[in-house]
């Protein structure tokens, strides 16, 4: 190899490492600036704030809109309530009340209590279940309609996101995407190293 080229390679060998560090540092700073500074900071007349803190309200509105339109559609809550197996809960509750509290109170009534037996309790239980079953579906419909009218999904999601403390949000995002953030940082370093090699090649080419 030409001694001049060897000498130039030695003199320029630091360039790829410097550009790799610059590439890594640039991507690291970009990731940090997603969250920081959390509060606006004035630097030379320019207001600087992390992307997510600065646009928290807009993010909250967009997420709430997506949740309402794509995840929790208009009749989602109603459909979920209608799928509940209310009958099994009601049956268990009625049996518990009739055989426990009602039967005990009836048997404690003078004169009448002596006539209360298991057949009487079973008859009461059957009548109560029949009456309640006849009302379950209308009641379920009223509850579903009322909940659907009162439950404003977009407002709830928006308020929850706005109330979310920024350091908790940062911690959550980093816990989920930490591997991807590291990959972005190292990718910046790798690209910087490649750029540095290209610069060395250009310097050698132009003498």
C-alpha positions in Angstrom: 0.0 0.0 0.0 1.2 3.5 -0.8 2.8 5.0 2.3 0.9 8.3 1.8 -2.4 6.4 1.8 -1.4 4.5 4.9 -0.5 7.7 6.6 -3.7 9.3 5.6 -5.7 6.4 6.8 -4.0 6.7 10.2 -4.7 10.4 10.3 -8.3 10.0 9.3 -9.1 6.9 11.3 -10.8 9.0 14.1 -13.4 10.4 11.8 -15.8 7.3 11.7 -15.8 7.1 15.4 -16.6 10.7 15.9 -19.4 10.6 13.4 -20.7 7.4 15.0 -20.8 9.2 18.4 -22.5 12.2 16.8 -25.1 9.9 15.2 -25.8 8.0 18.5 -25.9 11.3 20.4 -28.3 12.9 18.0 -30.8 10.0 18.2 -30.4 9.8 22.0 -31.2 13.5 22.3 -34.2 13.1 19.9 -35.6 10.4 22.2 -35.1 12.5 25.3 -36.8 15.4 23.7 -40.0 13.3 23.3 -40.5 13.8 27.0 -38.2 16.6 28.2 -38.1 19.3 29.2 -41.5 18.7 30.7 -42.1 22.4 31.4 -41.5 25.1 28.8 -37.9 26.5 28.9 -36.9 29.7 27.2 -33.5 29.5 25.5 -32.4 32.6 23.5 -36.0 33.6 23.1 -37.1 30.2 21.9 -39.6 28.2 23.9 -38.4 24.6 24.2 -40.6 21.8 25.6 -40.7 18.0 25.1 -43.0 16.9 22.2 -45.4 14.8 24.3 -45.8 17.3 27.2 -46.3 20.1 24.6 -48.9 18.2 22.7 -50.5 16.3 25.6 -53.9 17.9 25.1 -53.9 17.1 21.4 -52.7 13.5 22.0 -55.5 13.1 24.6 -58.1 14.3 22.1 -56.8 12.0 19.3 -56.6 8.9 21.5 -60.0 9.6 22.9 -61.4 9.9 19.4 -59.8 6.6 18.3 -61.0 4.8 21.4 -64.6 6.1 20.9 -64.7 5.5 17.1 -62.6 2.3 16.7 -62.5 0.5 20.0 -65.6 1.4 22.0 -68.2 2.0 19.3 -71.6 3.6 20.0 -73.4 0.5 21.2 -70.4 -1.4 22.6 -71.5 -0.9 26.2 -75.1 -1.9 25.5 -73.9 -5.0 23.8 -71.7 -6.0 26.7 -74.5 -5.5 29.2 -76.9 -7.5 27.0 -74.4 -10.4 27.0 -74.2 -10.6 30.8 -75.6 -13.8 32.3 -77.9 -11.9 34.7 -80.2 -14.8 35.3 -77.6 -16.9 37.1 -76.8 -14.0 39.4 -80.4 -13.2 40.1 -81.3 -16.8 40.7 -78.5 -17.2 43.3 -79.4 -13.9 45.0 -83.2 -14.7 45.2 -82.6 -18.2 46.6 -80.2 -16.8 49.2 -82.7 -14.2 50.3 -85.7 -16.4 50.3 -84.1 -19.4 52.0 -82.1 -17.3 54.4 -83.6 -14.0 55.5 -87.3 -14.4 54.4 -87.7 -17.9 55.6 -86.1 -17.1 59.0 -88.4 -14.0 59.4 -91.5 -15.9 58.5 -90.8 -18.8 60.9 -90.3 -16.2 63.6 -93.9 -14.8 63.2 -96.2 -16.2 65.9 -98.9 -18.6 64.7 -97.9 -18.3 61.1 -94.3 -19.5 61.7 -95.4 -23.0 62.5 -97.1 -23.4 59.1 -93.9 -22.4 57.2 -92.2 -25.6 55.9 -89.8 -26.4 53.1 -92.6 -26.7 50.5 -93.9 -23.2 51.4 -90.4 -21.7 51.0 -89.9 -23.5 47.7 -93.2 -22.1 46.5 -92.2 -18.6 47.5 -88.9 -19.0 45.8 -90.5 -20.2 42.6 -93.0 -17.3 42.5 -90.2 -14.8 43.2 -88.0 -16.2 40.5 -90.9 -16.1 38.0 -91.8 -12.5 38.8 -88.2 -11.3 38.6 -87.4 -13.2 35.4 -90.3 -11.4 33.8 -88.7 -8.1 34.7 -85.0 -8.9 34.0 -85.0 -8.1 30.2 -86.9 -4.7 30.5 -84.6 -3.8 33.5 -81.5 -4.8 31.5 -82.7 -2.6 28.6 -83.2 0.4 30.9 -79.8 0.0 32.5 -78.1 -0.4 29.2 -79.8 2.7 27.8 -79.0 4.7 30.9 -75.3 3.7 31.1 -74.9 4.3 27.4 -76.3 7.8 27.7 -74.3 8.7 30.8 -71.0 7.0 29.7 -69.2 9.6 27.6 -66.2 7.5 26.5 -64.3 10.3 24.7 -64.5 12.7 27.7 -63.5 10.0 30.1 -60.4 8.9 28.1 -59.4 12.5 27.4 -59.6 13.5 31.0 -57.7 10.4 32.2 -54.8 11.1 29.7 -54.7 14.8 30.7 -54.6 13.8 34.4 -51.8 11.3 33.7 -48.5 12.6 35.3 -45.9 13.1 32.7 -43.1 11.1 34.5 -45.5 8.1 34.8 -46.3 8.4 31.1 -42.6 8.5 30.3 -41.9 5.5 32.5 -44.7 3.6 30.9 -43.5 4.4 27.3 -39.9 3.5 28.1 -40.9 0.2 29.7 -42.8 -0.7 26.6 -40.5 0.6 23.9 -37.1 0.6 25.6 -35.7 -2.0 23.2 -36.8 0.0 20.2 -35.3 3.2 21.7 -32.0 1.5 22.2 -32.1 0.2 18.6 -32.7 3.7 17.3 -29.8 5.0 19.3 -27.4 2.3 18.0 -28.7 2.7 14.5 -27.8 6.3 14.7 -24.3 5.3 15.7 -24.0 2.8 12.9 -25.2 5.2 10.3 -22.8 7.8 11.7 -19.9 5.3 11.4 -20.9 4.6 7.7 -21.0 8.3 7.0 -17.5 8.7 8.6 -16.1 5.9 6.4 -17.6 7.7 3.4 -16.0 10.9 4.4 -12.6 9.2 4.8 -13.0 7.7 1.3 -13.8 11.1 -0.1 -10.8 12.7 1.6 -8.5 10.0 0.2 -10.0 10.3 -3.2 -9.4 14.0 -3.4 -5.9 13.6 -2.1 
